[in-house]
Amino acid sequence: MAHSHESNTKRIWIVLIYLTILTTVEVALGIVKPDWLHLHGLGTSWLNWIFIILTLVKAYFIAWAFMHLEGEKKWFRRSVVWTAVFLISYLLFIVLIEGGYLHDTLKPLVKW
């Protein structure tokens, strides 16, 4: 395993700054909710897709930094990352398909 030579304190600060920036963007978008991001694409609004993507980027960075994936062999990193990507993509597909079905089915019964 190849390890970088930067100190743990510096590494923690870099991770903290990176995650703080991403979280600030998410919170700002959640507060402001720009109208142009409420347009629908691929089953949900673009604002929701931005939240999903930013959350996945943060999860990947946390796994990379704190689960020490950067120091593992390439095949192990790929098996962990691609398995998670596949399962999360499948979950999103199922949630969006079923959510659309429920919305269409319950439309006459529920006042949205």
N, CA, C and O atoms as CSV, one atom per row, in Angstrom:
chain,resi,resn,atom,element,x,y,z
A,1,MET,N,N,0.839,-1.184,0.000
A,1,MET,CA,C,0.000,0.000,0.000
A,1,MET,C,C,0.879,1.241,0.000
A,1,MET,O,O,1.811,1.372,0.794
A,2,ALA,N,N,0.558,2.133,-0.902
A,2,ALA,CA,C,1.296,3.386,-0.964
A,2,ALA,C,C,0.587,4.413,-0.091
A,2,ALA,O,O,-0.621,4.618,-0.215
A,3,HIS,N,N,1.331,5.043,0.773
A,3,HIS,CA,C,0.757,6.062,1.649
A,3,HIS,C,C,1.327,7.406,1.268
A,3,HIS,O,O,2.494,7.521,0.895
A,4,SER,N,N,0.473,8.444,1.368
A,4,SER,CA,C,0.981,9.784,1.119
A,4,SER,C,C,1.744,10.245,2.361
A,4,SER,O,O,1.570,9.701,3.452
A,5,HIS,N,N,2.586,11.249,2.175
A,5,HIS,CA,C,3.439,11.708,3.271
A,5,HIS,C,C,2.921,12.978,3.935
A,5,HIS,O,O,3.648,13.607,4.703
A,6,GLU,N,N,1.693,13.361,3.658
A,6,GLU,CA,C,1.183,14.551,4.322
A,6,GLU,C,C,0.678,14.172,5.719
A,6,GLU,O,O,0.315,13.025,5.981
A,7,SER,N,N,0.669,15.148,6.581
A,7,SER,CA,C,0.293,14.860,7.966
A,7,SER,C,C,-1.207,14.607,8.072
A,7,SER,O,O,-1.991,15.052,7.234
A,8,ASN,N,N,-1.582,13.886,9.117
A,8,ASN,CA,C,-3.000,13.600,9.337
A,8,ASN,C,C,-3.788,14.859,9.656
A,8,ASN,O,O,-4.947,14.986,9.261
A,9,THR,N,N,-3.169,15.787,10.366
A,9,THR,CA,C,-3.856,17.033,10.705
A,9,THR,C,C,-4.184,17.816,9.442
A,9,THR,O,O,-5.302,18.309,9.293
A,10,LYS,N,N,-3.229,17.936,8.539
A,10,LYS,CA,C,-3.462,18.651,7.282
A,10,LYS,C,C,-4.551,17.948,6.470
A,10,LYS,O,O,-5.411,18.599,5.876
A,11,ARG,N,N,-4.508,16.648,6.452
A,11,ARG,CA,C,-5.489,15.858,5.699
A,11,ARG,C,C,-6.895,16.074,6.258
A,11,ARG,O,O,-7.841,16.254,5.491
A,12,ILE,N,N,-7.040,16.059,7.575
A,12,ILE,CA,C,-8.346,16.273,8.201
A,12,ILE,C,C,-8.883,17.657,7.867
A,12,ILE,O,O,-10.076,17.801,7.600
A,13,TRP,N,N,-8.036,18.671,7.874
A,13,TRP,CA,C,-8.470,20.020,7.536
A,13,TRP,C,C,-8.908,20.115,6.076
A,13,TRP,O,O,-9.894,20.784,5.767
A,14,ILE,N,N,-8.187,19.455,5.188
A,14,ILE,CA,C,-8.556,19.476,3.772
A,14,ILE,C,C,-9.917,18.807,3.577
A,14,ILE,O,O,-10.772,19.329,2.862
A,15,VAL,N,N,-10.114,17.657,4.210
A,15,VAL,CA,C,-11.399,16.964,4.117
A,15,VAL,C,C,-12.510,17.826,4.706
A,15,VAL,O,O,-13.590,17.923,4.123
A,16,LEU,N,N,-12.260,18.450,5.849
A,16,LEU,CA,C,-13.253,19.308,6.482
A,16,LEU,C,C,-13.640,20.469,5.560
A,16,LEU,O,O,-14.825,20.763,5.403
A,17,ILE,N,N,-12.665,21.121,4.958
A,17,ILE,CA,C,-12.945,22.257,4.071
A,17,ILE,C,C,-13.735,21.797,2.848
A,17,ILE,O,O,-14.708,22.441,2.458
A,18,TYR,N,N,-13.320,20.690,2.247
A,18,TYR,CA,C,-13.989,20.164,1.062
A,18,TYR,C,C,-15.450,19.811,1.375
A,18,TYR,O,O,-16.355,20.198,0.635
A,19,LEU,N,N,-15.675,19.086,2.459
A,19,LEU,CA,C,-17.041,18.695,2.820
A,19,LEU,C,C,-17.887,19.894,3.251
A,19,LEU,O,O,-19.095,19.915,3.018
A,20,THR,N,N,-17.260,20.883,3.874
A,20,THR,CA,C,-17.973,22.101,4.271
A,20,THR,C,C,-18.453,22.865,3.048
A,20,THR,O,O,-19.579,23.363,3.029
A,21,ILE,N,N,-17.607,22.961,2.024
A,21,ILE,CA,C,-17.993,23.658,0.799
A,21,ILE,C,C,-19.165,22.943,0.126
A,21,ILE,O,O,-20.139,23.582,-0.272
A,22,LEU,N,N,-19.069,21.622,-0.001
A,22,LEU,CA,C,-20.157,20.871,-0.629
A,22,LEU,C,C,-21.455,20.979,0.164
A,22,LEU,O,O,-22.530,21.132,-0.416
A,23,THR,N,N,-21.357,20.900,1.491
A,23,THR,CA,C,-22.547,21.009,2.334
A,23,THR,C,C,-23.142,22.405,2.262
A,23,THR,O,O,-24.364,22.553,2.257
A,24,THR,N,N,-22.300,23.433,2.206
A,24,THR,CA,C,-22.781,24.810,2.087
A,24,THR,C,C,-23.550,24.999,0.782
A,24,THR,O,O,-24.593,25.652,0.758
A,25,VAL,N,N,-23.031,24.427,-0.297
A,25,VAL,CA,C,-23.737,24.511,-1.583
A,25,VAL,C,C,-25.090,23.813,-1.483
A,25,VAL,O,O,-26.094,24.336,-1.966
A,26,GLU,N,N,-25.124,22.633,-0.860
A,26,GLU,CA,C,-26.393,21.911,-0.698
A,26,GLU,C,C,-27.390,22.712,0.135
A,26,GLU,O,O,-28.556,22.832,-0.242
A,27,VAL,N,N,-26.946,23.252,1.248
A,27,VAL,CA,C,-27.843,24.018,2.126
A,27,VAL,C,C,-28.328,25.282,1.429
A,27,VAL,O,O,-29.504,25.632,1.526
A,28,ALA,N,N,-27.429,25.971,0.723
A,28,ALA,CA,C,-27.816,27.190,0.007
A,28,ALA,C,C,-28.862,26.877,-1.062
A,28,ALA,O,O,-29.841,27.608,-1.208
A,29,LEU,N,N,-28.655,25.799,-1.804
A,29,LEU,CA,C,-29.644,25.409,-2.810
A,29,LEU,C,C,-30.962,24.999,-2.154
A,29,LEU,O,O,-32.031,25.254,-2.709
A,30,GLY,N,N,-30.900,24.369,-0.986
A,30,GLY,CA,C,-32.109,23.980,-0.278
A,30,GLY,C,C,-32.890,25.172,0.246
A,30,GLY,O,O,-34.117,25.124,0.326
A,31,ILE,N,N,-32.194,26.236,0.601
A,31,ILE,CA,C,-32.856,27.439,1.104
A,31,ILE,C,C,-33.397,28.274,-0.049
A,31,ILE,O,O,-34.551,28.702,-0.024
A,32,VAL,N,N,-32.557,28.507,-1.065
A,32,VAL,CA,C,-32.935,29.384,-2.176
A,32,VAL,C,C,-33.920,28.702,-3.133
A,32,VAL,O,O,-34.879,29.331,-3.581
A,33,LYS,N,N,-33.693,27.439,-3.443
A,33,LYS,CA,C,-34.530,26.655,-4.371
A,33,LYS,C,C,-34.822,27.438,-5.645
A,33,LYS,O,O,-35.960,27.857,-5.858
A,34,PRO,N,N,-33.819,27.646,-6.497
A,34,PRO,CA,C,-34.037,28.420,-7.732
A,34,PRO,C,C,-35.154,27.809,-8.585
A,34,PRO,O,O,-35.242,26.591,-8.739
A,35,ASP,N,N,-36.000,28.681,-9.133
A,35,ASP,CA,C,-37.135,28.212,-9.929
A,35,ASP,C,C,-36.703,27.419,-11.150
A,35,ASP,O,O,-37.360,26.448,-11.527
A,36,TRP,N,N,-35.602,27.825,-11.772
A,36,TRP,CA,C,-35.174,27.142,-12.997
A,36,TRP,C,C,-34.697,25.718,-12.715
A,36,TRP,O,O,-34.589,24.920,-13.646
A,37,LEU,N,N,-34.408,25.377,-11.459
A,37,LEU,CA,C,-34.012,24.008,-11.126
A,37,LEU,C,C,-35.208,23.121,-10.770
A,37,LEU,O,O,-35.036,21.935,-10.489
A,38,HIS,N,N,-36.414,23.686,-10.780
A,38,HIS,CA,C,-37.601,22.876,-10.498
A,38,HIS,C,C,-38.140,22.197,-11.751
A,38,HIS,O,O,-39.123,21.459,-11.687
A,39,LEU,N,N,-37.496,22.447,-12.890
A,39,LEU,CA,C,-37.890,21.761,-14.113
A,39,LEU,C,C,-37.582,20.283,-13.974
A,39,LEU,O,O,-36.575,19.907,-13.374
A,40,HIS,N,N,-38.443,19.449,-14.524
A,40,HIS,CA,C,-38.294,18.009,-14.355
A,40,HIS,C,C,-37.443,17.412,-15.466
A,40,HIS,O,O,-37.547,17.785,-16.635
A,41,GLY,N,N,-36.600,16.476,-15.059
A,41,GLY,CA,C,-35.784,15.733,-16.000
A,41,GLY,C,C,-35.411,14.395,-15.390
A,41,GLY,O,O,-35.007,14.329,-14.230
A,42,LEU,N,N,-35.542,13.355,-16.149
A,42,LEU,CA,C,-35.190,12.002,-15.709
A,42,LEU,C,C,-35.946,11.587,-14.450
A,42,LEU,O,O,-35.366,10.963,-13.561
A,43,GLY,N,N,-37.212,11.920,-14.365
A,43,GLY,CA,C,-38.050,11.420,-13.284
A,43,GLY,C,C,-38.212,12.322,-12.088
A,43,GLY,O,O,-39.111,12.091,-11.279
A,44,THR,N,N,-37.393,13.328,-11.936
A,44,THR,CA,C,-37.519,14.241,-10.801
A,44,THR,C,C,-36.933,15.590,-11.200
A,44,THR,O,O,-36.423,15.731,-12.311
A,45,SER,N,N,-36.996,16.578,-10.320
A,45,SER,CA,C,-36.492,17.914,-10.673
A,45,SER,C,C,-34.962,17.917,-10.700
A,45,SER,O,O,-34.303,17.078,-10.085
A,46,TRP,N,N,-34.434,18.877,-11.425
A,46,TRP,CA,C,-32.969,19.000,-11.518
A,46,TRP,C,C,-32.366,19.343,-10.165
A,46,TRP,O,O,-31.225,18.977,-9.883
A,47,LEU,N,N,-33.119,20.039,-9.328
A,47,LEU,CA,C,-32.651,20.350,-7.979
A,47,LEU,C,C,-32.422,19.066,-7.187
A,47,LEU,O,O,-31.412,18.934,-6.495
A,48,ASN,N,N,-33.352,18.122,-7.285
A,48,ASN,CA,C,-33.171,16.837,-6.605
A,48,ASN,C,C,-31.960,16.089,-7.144
A,48,ASN,O,O,-31.218,15.472,-6.379
A,49,TRP,N,N,-31.755,16.140,-8.469
A,49,TRP,CA,C,-30.577,15.472,-9.046
A,49,TRP,C,C,-29.281,16.093,-8.525
A,49,TRP,O,O,-28.307,15.384,-8.273
A,50,ILE,N,N,-29.270,17.413,-8.364
A,50,ILE,CA,C,-28.070,18.064,-7.814
A,50,ILE,C,C,-27.825,17.593,-6.387
A,50,ILE,O,O,-26.685,17.318,-6.013
A,51,PHE,N,N,-28.890,17.498,-5.583
A,51,PHE,CA,C,-28.741,16.990,-4.209
A,51,PHE,C,C,-28.212,15.556,-4.208
A,51,PHE,O,O,-27.316,15.226,-3.430
A,52,ILE,N,N,-28.751,14.718,-5.060
A,52,ILE,CA,C,-28.313,13.322,-5.137
A,52,ILE,C,C,-26.840,13.242,-5.522
A,52,ILE,O,O,-26.072,12.507,-4.901
A,53,ILE,N,N,-26.450,13.993,-6.541
A,53,ILE,CA,C,-25.057,13.942,-7.013
A,53,ILE,C,C,-24.102,14.479,-5.955
A,53,ILE,O,O,-23.065,13.866,-5.699
A,54,LEU,N,N,-24.429,15.610,-5.334
A,54,LEU,CA,C,-23.551,16.163,-4.294
A,54,LEU,C,C,-23.431,15.221,-3.100
A,54,LEU,O,O,-22.353,15.098,-2.519
A,55,THR,N,N,-24.515,14.562,-2.731
A,55,THR,CA,C,-24.467,13.613,-1.627
A,55,THR,C,C,-23.586,12.418,-1.973
A,55,THR,O,O,-22.823,11.948,-1.129
A,56,LEU,N,N,-23.684,11.926,-3.196
A,56,LEU,CA,C,-22.834,10.808,-3.622
A,56,LEU,C,C,-21.359,11.208,-3.669
A,56,LEU,O,O,-20.484,10.422,-3.306
A,57,VAL,N,N,-21.092,12.427,-4.116
A,57,VAL,CA,C,-19.706,12.909,-4.145
A,57,VAL,C,C,-19.148,12.995,-2.727
A,57,VAL,O,O,-18.004,12.611,-2.481
A,58,LYS,N,N,-19.952,13.496,-1.803
A,58,LYS,CA,C,-19.498,13.563,-0.410
A,58,LYS,C,C,-19.275,12.171,0.172
A,58,LYS,O,O,-18.286,11.941,0.867
A,59,ALA,N,N,-20.183,11.247,-0.107
A,59,ALA,CA,C,-20.031,9.882,0.401
A,59,ALA,C,C,-18.775,9.230,-0.169
A,59,ALA,O,O,-18.050,8.546,0.554
A,60,TYR,N,N,-18.516,9.435,-1.445
A,60,TYR,CA,C,-17.320,8.874,-2.066
A,60,TYR,C,C,-16.062,9.466,-1.433
A,60,TYR,O,O,-15.111,8.741,-1.143
A,61,PHE,N,N,-16.059,10.774,-1.221
A,61,PHE,CA,C,-14.878,11.420,-0.640
A,61,PHE,C,C,-14.644,10.951,0.790
A,61,PHE,O,O,-13.497,10.763,1.195
A,62,ILE,N,N,-15.700,10.761,1.554
A,62,ILE,CA,C,-15.555,10.259,2.924
A,62,ILE,C,C,-14.982,8.853,2.910
A,62,ILE,O,O,-14.083,8.536,3.689
A,63,ALA,N,N,-15.503,8.006,2.023
A,63,ALA,CA,C,-14.975,6.642,1.920
A,63,ALA,C,C,-13.517,6.656,1.467
A,63,ALA,O,O,-12.701,5.889,1.977
A,64,TRP,N,N,-13.192,7.510,0.528
A,64,TRP,CA,C,-11.833,7.596,0.007
A,64,TRP,C,C,-10.856,8.047,1.094
A,64,TRP,O,O,-9.757,7.508,1.216
A,65,ALA,N,N,-11.271,9.043,1.880
A,65,ALA,CA,C,-10.364,9.614,2.872
A,65,ALA,C,C,-10.351,8.832,4.182
A,65,ALA,O,O,-9.280,8.514,4.699
A,66,PHE,N,N,-11.529,8.519,4.728
A,66,PHE,CA,C,-11.578,7.961,6.070
A,66,PHE,C,C,-11.634,6.440,6.112
A,66,PHE,O,O,-11.333,5.836,7.141
A,67,MET,N,N,-12.016,5.822,5.007
A,67,MET,CA,C,-11.959,4.365,4.943
A,67,MET,C,C,-10.667,3.922,4.258
A,67,MET,O,O,-10.455,2.733,4.020
A,68,HIS,N,N,-9.807,4.895,3.945
A,68,HIS,CA,C,-8.466,4.662,3.406
A,68,HIS,C,C,-8.481,3.881,2.095
A,68,HIS,O,O,-7.617,3.034,1.866
A,69,LEU,N,N,-9.455,4.160,1.241
A,69,LEU,CA,C,-9.517,3.472,-0.042
A,69,LEU,C,C,-8.386,3.885,-0.977
A,69,LEU,O,O,-7.989,3.106,-1.843
A,70,GLU,N,N,-7.860,5.099,-0.816
A,70,GLU,CA,C,-6.787,5.536,-1.710
A,70,GLU,C,C,-5.521,4.718,-1.537
A,70,GLU,O,O,-4.679,4.686,-2.434
A,71,GLY,N,N,-5.376,4.060,-0.404
A,71,GLY,CA,C,-4.182,3.258,-0.167
A,71,GLY,C,C,-4.343,1.788,-0.527
A,71,GLY,O,O,-3.402,1.007,-0.387
A,72,GLU,N,N,-5.523,1.408,-0.986
A,72,GLU,CA,C,-5.775,0.003,-1.313
A,72,GLU,C,C,-5.404,-0.295,-2.761
A,72,GLU,O,O,-5.136,0.608,-3.554
A,73,LYS,N,N,-5.396,-1.571,-3.079
A,73,LYS,CA,C,-5.105,-1.980,-4.443
A,73,LYS,C,C,-6.245,-1.571,-5.364
A,73,LYS,O,O,-7.393,-1.428,-4.943
A,74,LYS,N,N,-5.896,-1.387,-6.635
A,74,LYS,CA,C,-6.856,-0.883,-7.607
A,74,LYS,C,C,-8.098,-1.781,-7.708
A,74,LYS,O,O,-9.211,-1.259,-7.768
A,75,TRP,N,N,-7.948,-3.082,-7.729
A,75,TRP,CA,C,-9.094,-3.991,-7.886
A,75,TRP,C,C,-10.031,-3.903,-6.688
A,75,TRP,O,O,-11.246,-4.026,-6.845
A,76,PHE,N,N,-9.481,-3.692,-5.492
A,76,PHE,CA,C,-10.325,-3.582,-4.299
A,76,PHE,C,C,-11.112,-2.277,-4.321
A,76,PHE,O,O,-12.306,-2.258,-4.020
A,77,ARG,N,N,-10.434,-1.181,-4.680
A,77,ARG,CA,C,-11.123,0.113,-4.780
A,77,ARG,C,C,-12.262,0.029,-5.777
A,77,ARG,O,O,-13.374,0.485,-5.509
A,78,ARG,N,N,-11.979,-0.552,-6.918
A,78,ARG,CA,C,-13.013,-0.657,-7.954
A,78,ARG,C,C,-14.174,-1.532,-7.505
A,78,ARG,O,O,-15.331,-1.211,-7.774
A,79,SER,N,N,-13.877,-2.625,-6.831
A,79,SER,CA,C,-14.968,-3.505,-6.393
A,79,SER,C,C,-15.863,-2.808,-5.372
A,79,SER,O,O,-17.079,-2.994,-5.392
A,80,VAL,N,N,-15.283,-2.016,-4.489
A,80,VAL,CA,C,-16.080,-1.289,-3.498
A,80,VAL,C,C,-16.882,-0.179,-4.172
A,80,VAL,O,O,-18.086,-0.055,-3.946
A,81,VAL,N,N,-16.223,0.623,-4.995
A,81,VAL,CA,C,-16.874,1.776,-5.611
A,81,VAL,C,C,-17.938,1.341,-6.616
A,81,VAL,O,O,-19.055,1.859,-6.589
A,82,TRP,N,N,-17.612,0.401,-7.497
A,82,TRP,CA,C,-18.571,0.020,-8.538
A,82,TRP,C,C,-19.765,-0.742,-7.968
A,82,TRP,O,O,-20.870,-0.642,-8.501
A,83,THR,N,N,-19.560,-1.488,-6.910
A,83,THR,CA,C,-20.696,-2.143,-6.262
A,83,THR,C,C,-21.637,-1.096,-5.680
A,83,THR,O,O,-22.854,-1.192,-5.838
A,84,ALA,N,N,-21.082,-0.110,-5.015
A,84,ALA,CA,C,-21.908,0.965,-4.447
A,84,ALA,C,C,-22.603,1.755,-5.547
A,84,ALA,O,O,-23.783,2.081,-5.418
A,85,VAL,N,N,-21.895,2.068,-6.622
A,85,VAL,CA,C,-22.500,2.812,-7.734
A,85,VAL,C,C,-23.667,2.025,-8.325
A,85,VAL,O,O,-24.731,2.589,-8.578
A,86,PHE,N,N,-23.472,0.729,-8.546
A,86,PHE,CA,C,-24.539,-0.097,-9.102
A,86,PHE,C,C,-25.753,-0.134,-8.172
A,86,PHE,O,O,-26.884,0.061,-8.618
A,87,LEU,N,N,-25.521,-0.383,-6.890
A,87,LEU,CA,C,-26.638,-0.499,-5.952
A,87,LEU,C,C,-27.380,0.823,-5.773
A,87,LEU,O,O,-28.609,0.833,-5.694
A,88,ILE,N,N,-26.660,1.925,-5.709
A,88,ILE,CA,C,-27.301,3.231,-5.561
A,88,ILE,C,C,-28.073,3.592,-6.825
A,88,ILE,O,O,-29.176,4.131,-6.742
A,89,SER,N,N,-27.508,3.305,-7.990
A,89,SER,CA,C,-28.212,3.565,-9.251
A,89,SER,C,C,-29.486,2.739,-9.330
A,89,SER,O,O,-30.531,3.238,-9.747
A,90,TYR,N,N,-29.400,1.492,-8.935
A,90,TYR,CA,C,-30.578,0.623,-8.944
A,90,TYR,C,C,-31.644,1.148,-7.980
A,90,TYR,O,O,-32.828,1.174,-8.316
A,91,LEU,N,N,-31.227,1.563,-6.791
A,91,LEU,CA,C,-32.157,2.115,-5.816
A,91,LEU,C,C,-32.848,3.367,-6.367
A,91,LEU,O,O,-34.064,3.508,-6.240
A,92,LEU,N,N,-32.081,4.273,-6.975
A,92,LEU,CA,C,-32.670,5.480,-7.549
A,92,LEU,C,C,-33.668,5.135,-8.648
A,92,LEU,O,O,-34.745,5.728,-8.720
A,93,PHE,N,N,-33.317,4.184,-9.498
A,93,PHE,CA,C,-34.215,3.755,-10.568
A,93,PHE,C,C,-35.533,3.240,-9.993
A,93,PHE,O,O,-36.610,3.641,-10.434
A,94,ILE,N,N,-35.440,2.357,-9.011
A,94,ILE,CA,C,-36.640,1.778,-8.415
A,94,ILE,C,C,-37.480,2.851,-7.721
A,94,ILE,O,O,-38.700,2.875,-7.882
A,95,VAL,N,N,-36.849,3.730,-6.960
A,95,VAL,CA,C,-37.592,4.774,-6.238
A,95,VAL,C,C,-38.298,5.706,-7.217
A,95,VAL,O,O,-39.458,6.061,-7.008
A,96,LEU,N,N,-37.604,6.105,-8.286
A,96,LEU,CA,C,-38.224,7.022,-9.245
A,96,LEU,C,C,-39.351,6.349,-10.022
A,96,LEU,O,O,-40.393,6.962,-10.254
A,97,ILE,N,N,-39.154,5.098,-10.426
A,97,ILE,CA,C,-40.202,4.386,-11.163
A,97,ILE,C,C,-41.422,4.156,-10.272
A,97,ILE,O,O,-42.552,4.436,-10.674
A,98,GLU,N,N,-41.193,3.649,-9.070
A,98,GLU,CA,C,-42.310,3.371,-8.160
A,98,GLU,C,C,-42.986,4.655,-7.691
A,98,GLU,O,O,-44.207,4.700,-7.540
A,99,GLY,N,N,-42.194,5.697,-7.462
A,99,GLY,CA,C,-42.774,6.975,-7.053
A,99,GLY,C,C,-43.670,7.546,-8.136
A,99,GLY,O,O,-44.744,8.071,-7.843
A,100,GLY,N,N,-43.234,7.449,-9.391
A,100,GLY,CA,C,-44.065,7.906,-10.510
A,100,GLY,C,C,-45.337,7.087,-10.630
A,100,GLY,O,O,-46.413,7.627,-10.887
A,101,TYR,N,N,-45.208,5.786,-10.445
A,101,TYR,CA,C,-46.388,4.909,-10.507
A,101,TYR,C,C,-47.380,5.259,-9.393
A,101,TYR,O,O,-48.580,5.377,-9.642
A,102,LEU,N,N,-46.881,5.422,-8.176
A,102,LEU,CA,C,-47.772,5.758,-7.052
A,102,LEU,C,C,-48.443,7.113,-7.264
A,102,LEU,O,O,-49.627,7.281,-6.969
A,103,HIS,N,N,-47.685,8.067,-7.774
A,103,HIS,CA,C,-48.253,9.390,-8.024
A,103,HIS,C,C,-49.377,9.301,-9.054
A,103,HIS,O,O,-50.440,9.893,-8.867
A,104,ASP,N,N,-49.148,8.564,-10.139
A,104,ASP,CA,C,-50.171,8.426,-11.174
A,104,ASP,C,C,-51.378,7.642,-10.665
A,104,ASP,O,O,-52.518,7.959,-11.003
A,105,THR,N,N,-51.125,6.626,-9.858
A,105,THR,CA,C,-52.211,5.783,-9.351
A,105,THR,C,C,-53.057,6.523,-8.313
A,105,THR,O,O,-54.281,6.394,-8.306
A,106,LEU,N,N,-52.418,7.286,-7.449
A,106,LEU,CA,C,-53.137,7.956,-6.359
A,106,LEU,C,C,-53.641,9.348,-6.746
A,106,LEU,O,O,-54.305,10.007,-5.946
A,107,LYS,N,N,-53.334,9.798,-7.959
A,107,LYS,CA,C,-53.722,11.148,-8.373
A,107,LYS,C,C,-55.221,11.419,-8.194
A,107,LYS,O,O,-55.589,12.490,-7.710
A,108,PRO,N,N,-56.102,10.467,-8.576
A,108,PRO,CA,C,-57.535,10.760,-8.380
A,108,PRO,C,C,-57.968,10.698,-6.906
A,108,PRO,O,O,-59.007,11.254,-6.550
A,109,LEU,N,N,-57.195,10.039,-6.058
A,109,LEU,CA,C,-57.613,9.834,-4.671
A,109,LEU,C,C,-57.042,10.851,-3.686
A,109,LEU,O,O,-57.639,11.103,-2.639
A,110,VAL,N,N,-55.900,11.429,-4.011
A,110,VAL,CA,C,-55.197,12.303,-3.072
A,110,VAL,C,C,-55.074,13.693,-3.673
A,110,VAL,O,O,-54.712,13.840,-4.841
A,111,LYS,N,N,-55.376,14.711,-2.878
A,111,LYS,CA,C,-55.187,16.085,-3.325
A,111,LYS,C,C,-53.731,16.459,-3.015
A,111,LYS,O,O,-53.350,16.532,-1.846
A,112,TRP,N,N,-52.929,16.691,-4.033
A,112,TRP,CA,C,-51.501,16.966,-3.854
A,112,TRP,C,C,-51.325,18.402,-3.495
A,112,TRP,O,O,-50.198,18.855,-3.297
